[in-house]
Amino acid sequence: MLLFGNSRIRRVPYLYARRLDWRSLMQECRFNVFGTLIAICGNQGAWRAFYLGAEGKRRPADFIIPDDIEADALCEYLADLFHEEATPRNNTATRISPPAVEA
């Protein structure tokens, strides 16, 4: 691949040559935790948390998820972490399915 501002030629990594999206290699789990929408992206040992907005935007969350938490235990971990935000109206933490991707 020829770089425009440079005359050097470099090899394109296999991942990019096949045009794979890096997001296809990661899991995404979405949760409704006591009325707060949270998305968790990554794999065990490399989780990233985001708050989901109403317009489909996301912003980085202000908490971390320990490396030893597995995907099956994320909902329980989030419920334990945010239990003080529970109200009589919003008293559950549930996993929700991500929106369908249109082709």
N, CA, C and O atoms as a GROMACS GRO file, in nm:
protein
  412
    1MET      N    1   0.085  -0.117   0.000
    1MET     CA    2   0.000   0.000   0.000
    1MET      C    3   0.090   0.123   0.000
    1MET      O    4   0.178   0.135   0.085
    2LEU      N    5   0.069   0.213  -0.092
    2LEU     CA    6   0.150   0.333  -0.104
    2LEU      C    7   0.089   0.443  -0.018
    2LEU      O    8  -0.030   0.473  -0.029
    3LEU      N    9   0.170   0.501   0.066
    3LEU     CA   10   0.124   0.610   0.150
    3LEU      C   11   0.136   0.741   0.072
    3LEU      O   12   0.238   0.763   0.008
    4PHE      N   13   0.035   0.828   0.076
    4PHE     CA   14   0.032   0.947  -0.007
    4PHE      C   15   0.141   1.047   0.027
    4PHE      O   16   0.208   1.096  -0.064
    5GLY      N   17   0.161   1.079   0.150
    5GLY     CA   18   0.260   1.178   0.186
    5GLY      C   19   0.400   1.122   0.196
    5GLY      O   20   0.493   1.194   0.233
    6ASN      N   21   0.416   0.998   0.166
    6ASN     CA   22   0.541   0.930   0.187
    6ASN      C   23   0.563   0.834   0.072
    6ASN      O   24   0.467   0.777   0.020
    7SER      N   25   0.684   0.814   0.032
    7SER     CA   26   0.710   0.725  -0.081
    7SER      C   27   0.736   0.581  -0.038
    7SER      O   28   0.764   0.495  -0.121
    8ARG      N   29   0.728   0.554   0.092
    8ARG     CA   30   0.752   0.418   0.140
    8ARG      C   31   0.630   0.330   0.115
    8ARG      O   32   0.517   0.377   0.116
    9ILE      N   33   0.655   0.205   0.093
    9ILE     CA   34   0.548   0.106   0.076
    9ILE      C   35   0.547   0.020   0.201
    9ILE      O   36   0.652  -0.024   0.248
   10ARG      N   37   0.430  -0.004   0.255
   10ARG     CA   38   0.421  -0.087   0.374
   10ARG      C   39   0.317  -0.196   0.350
   10ARG      O   40   0.229  -0.183   0.265
   11ARG      N   41   0.329  -0.302   0.427
   11ARG     CA   42   0.234  -0.412   0.416
   11ARG      C   43   0.107  -0.379   0.493
   11ARG      O   44   0.111  -0.312   0.596
   12VAL      N   45  -0.004  -0.426   0.442
   12VAL     CA   46  -0.132  -0.407   0.508
   12VAL      C   47  -0.157  -0.530   0.595
   12VAL      O   48  -0.150  -0.642   0.545
   13PRO      N   49  -0.186  -0.511   0.724
   13PRO     CA   50  -0.213  -0.626   0.809
   13PRO      C   51  -0.330  -0.708   0.756
   13PRO      O   52  -0.421  -0.655   0.692
   14TYR      N   53  -0.325  -0.839   0.783
   14TYR     CA   54  -0.426  -0.931   0.733
   14TYR      C   55  -0.566  -0.891   0.774
   14TYR      O   56  -0.660  -0.905   0.696
   15LEU      N   57  -0.581  -0.841   0.896
   15LEU     CA   58  -0.713  -0.801   0.945
   15LEU      C   59  -0.773  -0.692   0.857
   15LEU      O   60  -0.892  -0.696   0.825
   16TYR      N   61  -0.692  -0.596   0.818
   16TYR     CA   62  -0.742  -0.487   0.735
   16TYR      C   63  -0.756  -0.529   0.589
   16TYR      O   64  -0.844  -0.480   0.518
   17ALA      N   65  -0.670  -0.619   0.545
   17ALA     CA   66  -0.677  -0.664   0.406
   17ALA      C   67  -0.809  -0.736   0.378
   17ALA      O   68  -0.862  -0.728   0.268
   18ARG      N   69  -0.861  -0.806   0.479
   18ARG     CA   70  -0.988  -0.877   0.462
   18ARG      C   71  -1.106  -0.785   0.489
   18ARG      O   72  -1.221  -0.828   0.476
   19ARG      N   73  -1.081  -0.661   0.528
   19ARG     CA   74  -1.184  -0.561   0.555
   19ARG      C   75  -1.280  -0.605   0.665
   19ARG      O   76  -1.401  -0.583   0.656
   20LEU      N   77  -1.225  -0.665   0.767
   20LEU     CA   78  -1.305  -0.702   0.883
   20LEU      C   79  -1.317  -0.582   0.975
   20LEU      O   80  -1.220  -0.508   0.995
   21ASP      N   81  -1.433  -0.564   1.029
   21ASP     CA   82  -1.452  -0.458   1.125
   21ASP      C   83  -1.406  -0.508   1.262
   21ASP      O   84  -1.440  -0.620   1.300
   22TRP      N   85  -1.331  -0.428   1.336
   22TRP     CA   86  -1.281  -0.471   1.467
   22TRP      C   87  -1.395  -0.499   1.562
   22TRP      O   88  -1.379  -0.578   1.656
   23ARG      N   89  -1.511  -0.437   1.542
   23ARG     CA   90  -1.624  -0.461   1.631
   23ARG      C   91  -1.681  -0.601   1.614
   23ARG      O   92  -1.745  -0.653   1.705
   24SER      N   93  -1.657  -0.664   1.498
   24SER     CA   94  -1.708  -0.799   1.478
   24SER      C   95  -1.632  -0.901   1.562
   24SER      O   96  -1.680  -1.013   1.581
   25LEU      N   97  -1.516  -0.863   1.612
   25LEU     CA   98  -1.437  -0.953   1.695
   25LEU      C   99  -1.471  -0.942   1.843
   25LEU      O  100  -1.422  -1.022   1.923
   26MET      N  101  -1.553  -0.844   1.880
   26MET     CA  102  -1.586  -0.820   2.020
   26MET      C  103  -1.733  -0.851   2.047
   26MET      O  104  -1.817  -0.846   1.957
   27GLN      N  105  -1.761  -0.882   2.171
   27GLN     CA  106  -1.898  -0.898   2.216
   27GLN      C  107  -1.955  -0.762   2.253
   27GLN      O  108  -1.881  -0.673   2.296
   28GLU      N  109  -2.085  -0.746   2.236
   28GLU     CA  110  -2.152  -0.629   2.292
   28GLU      C  111  -2.274  -0.676   2.366
   28GLU      O  112  -2.359  -0.746   2.311
   29CYS      N  113  -2.282  -0.639   2.491
   29CYS     CA  114  -2.396  -0.672   2.576
   29CYS      C  115  -2.459  -0.541   2.621
   29CYS      O  116  -2.389  -0.447   2.658
   30ARG      N  117  -2.590  -0.536   2.617
   30ARG     CA  118  -2.662  -0.415   2.662
   30ARG      C  119  -2.749  -0.451   2.780
   30ARG      O  120  -2.808  -0.559   2.787
   31PHE      N  121  -2.755  -0.357   2.875
   31PHE     CA  122  -2.829  -0.379   2.998
   31PHE      C  123  -2.913  -0.258   3.032
   31PHE      O  124  -2.876  -0.144   3.003
   32ASN      N  125  -3.027  -0.284   3.094
   32ASN     CA  126  -3.107  -0.180   3.157
   32ASN      C  127  -3.090  -0.202   3.307
   32ASN      O  128  -3.148  -0.293   3.365
   33VAL      N  129  -3.008  -0.118   3.368
   33VAL     CA  130  -2.974  -0.133   3.510
   33VAL      C  131  -3.046  -0.024   3.588
   33VAL      O  132  -3.000   0.090   3.596
   34PHE      N  133  -3.158  -0.059   3.646
   34PHE     CA  134  -3.238   0.033   3.727
   34PHE      C  135  -3.272   0.159   3.649
   34PHE      O  136  -3.272   0.269   3.706
   35GLY      N  137  -3.303   0.144   3.520
   35GLY     CA  138  -3.343   0.257   3.436
   35GLY      C  139  -3.230   0.323   3.360
   35GLY      O  140  -3.256   0.412   3.279
   36THR      N  141  -3.106   0.282   3.382
   36THR     CA  142  -2.991   0.337   3.310
   36THR      C  143  -2.948   0.237   3.204
   36THR      O  144  -2.926   0.120   3.235
   37LEU      N  145  -2.937   0.282   3.080
   37LEU     CA  146  -2.894   0.194   2.971
   37LEU      C  147  -2.742   0.193   2.962
   37LEU      O  148  -2.679   0.298   2.952
   38ILE      N  149  -2.686   0.072   2.967
   38ILE     CA  150  -2.541   0.054   2.967
   38ILE      C  151  -2.504  -0.049   2.862
   38ILE      O  152  -2.570  -0.152   2.849
   39ALA      N  153  -2.399  -0.020   2.785
   39ALA     CA  154  -2.344  -0.115   2.689
   39ALA      C  155  -2.206  -0.156   2.736
   39ALA      O  156  -2.126  -0.072   2.779
   40ILE      N  157  -2.178  -0.285   2.728
   40ILE     CA  158  -2.047  -0.338   2.762
   40ILE      C  159  -1.990  -0.402   2.636
   40ILE      O  160  -2.052  -0.490   2.577
   41CYS      N  161  -1.872  -0.356   2.595
   41CYS     CA  162  -1.809  -0.408   2.474
   41CYS      C  163  -1.676  -0.472   2.510
   41CYS      O  164  -1.611  -0.432   2.606
   42GLY      N  165  -1.636  -0.572   2.432
   42GLY     CA  166  -1.506  -0.634   2.451
   42GLY      C  167  -1.517  -0.783   2.474
   42GLY      O  168  -1.614  -0.847   2.434
   43ASN      N  169  -1.417  -0.836   2.540
   43ASN     CA  170  -1.410  -0.976   2.578
   43ASN      C  171  -1.360  -0.983   2.721
   43ASN      O  172  -1.315  -0.883   2.778
   44GLN      N  173  -1.370  -1.102   2.780
   44GLN     CA  174  -1.328  -1.115   2.919
   44GLN      C  175  -1.183  -1.069   2.933
   44GLN      O  176  -1.096  -1.111   2.857
   45GLY      N  177  -1.160  -0.984   3.030
   45GLY     CA  178  -1.027  -0.929   3.053
   45GLY      C  179  -1.006  -0.796   2.985
   45GLY      O  180  -0.906  -0.729   3.010
   46ALA      N  181  -1.098  -0.756   2.899
   46ALA     CA  182  -1.083  -0.629   2.827
   46ALA      C  183  -1.219  -0.564   2.804
   46ALA      O  184  -1.251  -0.526   2.692
   47TRP      N  185  -1.298  -0.551   2.910
   47TRP     CA  186  -1.431  -0.492   2.898
   47TRP      C  187  -1.422  -0.341   2.895
   47TRP      O  188  -1.338  -0.282   2.963
   48ARG      N  189  -1.510  -0.277   2.816
   48ARG     CA  190  -1.526  -0.132   2.815
   48ARG      C  191  -1.673  -0.102   2.833
   48ARG      O  192  -1.757  -0.164   2.769
   49ALA      N  193  -1.704  -0.008   2.920
   49ALA     CA  194  -1.843   0.024   2.952
   49ALA      C  195  -1.879   0.161   2.895
   49ALA      O  196  -1.798   0.254   2.895
   50PHE      N  197  -2.005   0.172   2.848
   50PHE     CA  198  -2.056   0.297   2.791
   50PHE      C  199  -2.197   0.322   2.841
   50PHE      O  200  -2.275   0.228   2.860
   51TYR      N  201  -2.230   0.448   2.862
   51TYR     CA  202  -2.369   0.487   2.887
   51TYR      C  203  -2.433   0.513   2.751
   51TYR      O  204  -2.373   0.578   2.665
   52LEU      N  205  -2.554   0.463   2.730
   52LEU     CA  206  -2.624   0.481   2.604
   52LEU      C  207  -2.719   0.598   2.615
   52LEU      O  208  -2.791   0.612   2.714
   53GLY      N  209  -2.720   0.683   2.514
   53GLY     CA  210  -2.810   0.798   2.510
   53GLY      C  211  -2.936   0.766   2.431
   53GLY      O  212  -2.945   0.660   2.368
   54ALA      N  213  -3.031   0.856   2.434
   54ALA     CA  214  -3.159   0.836   2.366
   54ALA      C  215  -3.145   0.842   2.214
   54ALA      O  216  -3.225   0.782   2.143
   55GLU      N  217  -3.047   0.915   2.163
   55GLU     CA  218  -3.031   0.931   2.019
   55GLU      C  219  -2.939   0.826   1.958
   55GLU      O  220  -2.902   0.838   1.842
   56GLY      N  221  -2.902   0.724   2.034
   56GLY     CA  222  -2.811   0.623   1.985
   56GLY      C  223  -2.665   0.654   2.011
   56GLY      O  224  -2.577   0.577   1.973
   57LYS      N  225  -2.639   0.766   2.076
   57LYS     CA  226  -2.501   0.802   2.109
   57LYS      C  227  -2.458   0.729   2.234
   57LYS      O  228  -2.541   0.683   2.313
   58ARG      N  229  -2.330   0.718   2.252
   58ARG     CA  230  -2.274   0.655   2.372
   58ARG      C  231  -2.158   0.738   2.422
   58ARG      O  232  -2.089   0.805   2.346
   59ARG      N  233  -2.138   0.732   2.554
   59ARG     CA  234  -2.023   0.800   2.614
   59ARG      C  235  -1.958   0.703   2.711
   59ARG      O  236  -2.025   0.617   2.768
   60PRO      N  237  -1.828   0.716   2.730
   60PRO     CA  238  -1.759   0.625   2.822
   60PRO      C  239  -1.817   0.633   2.962
   60PRO      O  240  -1.847   0.742   3.012
   61ALA      N  241  -1.832   0.519   3.024
   61ALA     CA  242  -1.885   0.513   3.161
   61ALA      C  243  -1.774   0.546   3.261
   61ALA      O  244  -1.655   0.536   3.230
   62ASP      N  245  -1.816   0.586   3.380
   62ASP     CA  246  -1.722   0.627   3.483
   62ASP      C  247  -1.694   0.515   3.583
   62ASP      O  248  -1.667   0.541   3.700
   63PHE      N  249  -1.701   0.392   3.538
   63PHE     CA  250  -1.667   0.277   3.622
   63PHE      C  251  -1.592   0.177   3.537
   63PHE      O  252  -1.595   0.182   3.415
   64ILE      N  253  -1.524   0.086   3.605
   64ILE     CA  254  -1.450  -0.018   3.534
   64ILE      C  255  -1.507  -0.155   3.570
   64ILE      O  256  -1.575  -0.171   3.671
   65ILE      N  257  -1.479  -0.250   3.486
   65ILE     CA  258  -1.523  -0.388   3.509
   65ILE      C  259  -1.396  -0.471   3.527
   65ILE      O  260  -1.309  -0.469   3.441
   66PRO      N  261  -1.385  -0.542   3.638
   66PRO     CA  262  -1.265  -0.623   3.663
   66PRO      C  263  -1.242  -0.727   3.553
   66PRO      O  264  -1.336  -0.772   3.487
   67ASP      N  265  -1.116  -0.764   3.536
   67ASP     CA  266  -1.078  -0.859   3.432
   67ASP      C  267  -1.138  -0.998   3.450
   67ASP      O  268  -1.159  -1.069   3.352
   68ASP      N  269  -1.167  -1.037   3.572
   68ASP     CA  270  -1.214  -1.173   3.596
   68ASP      C  271  -1.365  -1.192   3.582
   68ASP      O  272  -1.415  -1.302   3.604
   69ILE      N  273  -1.439  -1.088   3.546
   69ILE     CA  274  -1.584  -1.099   3.527
   69ILE      C  275  -1.612  -1.159   3.390
   69ILE      O  276  -1.564  -1.108   3.288
   70GLU      N  277  -1.689  -1.266   3.388
   70GLU     CA  278  -1.726  -1.331   3.261
   70GLU      C  279  -1.852  -1.265   3.206
   70GLU      O  280  -1.921  -1.193   3.277
   71ALA      N  281  -1.880  -1.291   3.079
   71ALA     CA  282  -1.996  -1.230   3.012
   71ALA      C  283  -2.127  -1.268   3.080
   71ALA      O  284  -2.219  -1.186   3.086
   72ASP      N  285  -2.136  -1.390   3.130
   72ASP     CA  286  -2.260  -1.435   3.194
   72ASP      C  287  -2.285  -1.364   3.328
   72ASP      O  288  -2.399  -1.360   3.374
   73ALA      N  289  -2.181  -1.310   3.388
   73ALA     CA  290  -2.194  -1.248   3.520
   73ALA      C  291  -2.200  -1.096   3.514
   73ALA      O  292  -2.203  -1.030   3.618
   74LEU      N  293  -2.202  -1.038   3.394
   74LEU     CA  294  -2.202  -0.892   3.383
   74LEU      C  295  -2.326  -0.828   3.443
   74LEU      O  296  -2.316  -0.727   3.512
   75CYS      N  297  -2.444  -0.885   3.419
   75CYS     CA  298  -2.568  -0.827   3.471
   75CYS      C  299  -2.567  -0.826   3.624
   75CYS      O  300  -2.605  -0.726   3.686
   76GLU      N  301  -2.526  -0.934   3.683
   76GLU     CA  302  -2.520  -0.942   3.829
   76GLU      C  303  -2.419  -0.841   3.885
   76GLU      O  304  -2.444  -0.779   3.988
   77TYR      N  305  -2.304  -0.827   3.818
   77TYR     CA  306  -2.204  -0.731   3.862
   77TYR      C  307  -2.258  -0.588   3.856
   77TYR      O  308  -2.239  -0.510   3.949
   78LEU      N  309  -2.326  -0.554   3.746
   78LEU     CA  310  -2.382  -0.420   3.732
   78LEU      C  311  -2.491  -0.394   3.835
   78LEU      O  312  -2.502  -0.283   3.888
   79ALA      N  313  -2.573  -0.495   3.865
   79ALA     CA  314  -2.676  -0.480   3.967
   79ALA      C  315  -2.614  -0.454   4.104
   79ALA      O  316  -2.663  -0.371   4.180
   80ASP      N  317  -2.506  -0.526   4.136
   80ASP     CA  318  -2.438  -0.504   4.263
   80ASP      C  319  -2.372  -0.366   4.269
   80ASP      O  320  -2.371  -0.301   4.374
   81LEU      N  321  -2.320  -0.322   4.156
   81LEU     CA  322  -2.250  -0.194   4.150
   81LEU      C  323  -2.346  -0.075   4.165
   81LEU      O  324  -2.314   0.024   4.230
   82PHE      N  325  -2.465  -0.086   4.105
   82PHE     CA  326  -2.560   0.026   4.102
   82PHE      C  327  -2.682   0.005   4.191
   82PHE      O  328  -2.784   0.070   4.169
   83HIS      N  329  -2.674  -0.083   4.289
   83HIS     CA  330  -2.793  -0.115   4.371
   83HIS      C  331  -2.850   0.006   4.445
   83HIS      O  332  -2.968   0.007   4.480
   84GLU      N  333  -2.768   0.108   4.469
   84GLU     CA  334  -2.819   0.226   4.539
   84GLU      C  335  -2.908   0.313   4.450
   84GLU      O  336  -2.978   0.400   4.501
   85GLU      N  337  -2.905   0.292   4.319
   85GLU     CA  338  -2.989   0.368   4.227
   85GLU      C  339  -3.126   0.304   4.205
   85GLU      O  340  -3.208   0.357   4.130
   86ALA      N  341  -3.152   0.191   4.268
   86ALA     CA  342  -3.280   0.122   4.253
   86ALA      C  343  -3.392   0.204   4.319
   86ALA      O  344  -3.373   0.262   4.426
   87THR      N  345  -3.507   0.206   4.253
   87THR     CA  346  -3.625   0.272   4.306
   87THR      C  347  -3.741   0.174   4.299
   87THR      O  348  -3.728   0.070   4.233
   88PRO      N  349  -3.853   0.203   4.365
   88PRO     CA  350  -3.967   0.111   4.354
   88PRO      C  351  -4.013   0.093   4.208
   88PRO      O  352  -4.063  -0.013   4.172
   89ARG      N  353  -3.996   0.195   4.127
   89ARG     CA  354  -4.038   0.184   3.986
   89ARG      C  355  -3.933   0.114   3.900
   89ARG      O  356  -3.968   0.034   3.813
   90ASN      N  357  -3.806   0.142   3.923
   90ASN     CA  358  -3.695   0.079   3.850
   90ASN      C  359  -3.617  -0.007   3.947
   90ASN      O  360  -3.521   0.038   4.009
   91ASN      N  361  -3.658  -0.132   3.961
   91ASN     CA  362  -3.597  -0.217   4.062
   91ASN      C  363  -3.534  -0.344   4.006
   91ASN      O  364  -3.509  -0.439   4.080
   92THR      N  365  -3.508  -0.345   3.875
   92THR     CA  366  -3.447  -0.464   3.815
   92THR      C  367  -3.329  -0.426   3.726
   92THR      O  368  -3.321  -0.315   3.673
   93ALA      N  369  -3.240  -0.520   3.711
   93ALA     CA  370  -3.129  -0.509   3.616
   93ALA      C  371  -3.146  -0.624   3.518
   93ALA      O  372  -3.143  -0.740   3.557
   94THR      N  373  -3.165  -0.592   3.391
   94THR     CA  374  -3.190  -0.695   3.290
   94THR      C  375  -3.100  -0.674   3.169
   94THR      O  376  -3.059  -0.562   3.138
   95ARG      N  377  -3.072  -0.784   3.104
   95ARG     CA  378  -2.998  -0.778   2.978
   95ARG      C  379  -3.099  -0.754   2.866
   95ARG      O  380  -3.204  -0.818   2.862
   96ILE      N  381  -3.067  -0.661   2.777
   96ILE     CA  382  -3.155  -0.634   2.664
   96ILE      C  383  -3.079  -0.666   2.536
   96ILE      O  384  -2.956  -0.661   2.532
   97SER      N  385  -3.154  -0.699   2.433
   97SER     CA  386  -3.088  -0.734   2.308
   97SER      C  387  -3.050  -0.608   2.232
   97SER      O  388  -3.124  -0.509   2.236
   98PRO      N  389  -2.936  -0.609   2.162
   98PRO     CA  390  -2.898  -0.493   2.083
   98PRO      C  391  -2.991  -0.478   1.964
   98PRO      O  392  -3.054  -0.575   1.923
   99PRO      N  393  -3.001  -0.358   1.910
   99PRO     CA  394  -3.090  -0.338   1.794
   99PRO      C  395  -3.042  -0.420   1.674
   99PRO      O  396  -2.922  -0.442   1.658
  100ALA      N  397  -3.135  -0.463   1.592
  100ALA     CA  398  -3.102  -0.541   1.475
  100ALA      C  399  -3.028  -0.455   1.374
  100ALA      O  400  -3.060  -0.338   1.355
  101VAL      N  401  -2.928  -0.513   1.311
  101VAL     CA  402  -2.850  -0.442   1.211
  101VAL      C  403  -2.910  -0.470   1.074
  101VAL      O  404  -2.926  -0.586   1.035
  102GLU      N  405  -2.942  -0.364   1.002
  102GLU     CA  406  -3.000  -0.380   0.870
  102GLU      C  407  -2.889  -0.392   0.767
  102GLU      O  408  -2.790  -0.318   0.772
  103ALA      N  409  -2.904  -0.485   0.675
  103ALA     CA  410  -2.801  -0.506   0.572
  103ALA      C  411  -2.825  -0.419   0.452
  103ALA      O  412  -2.748  -0.423   0.356
   0.00000   0.00000   0.00000
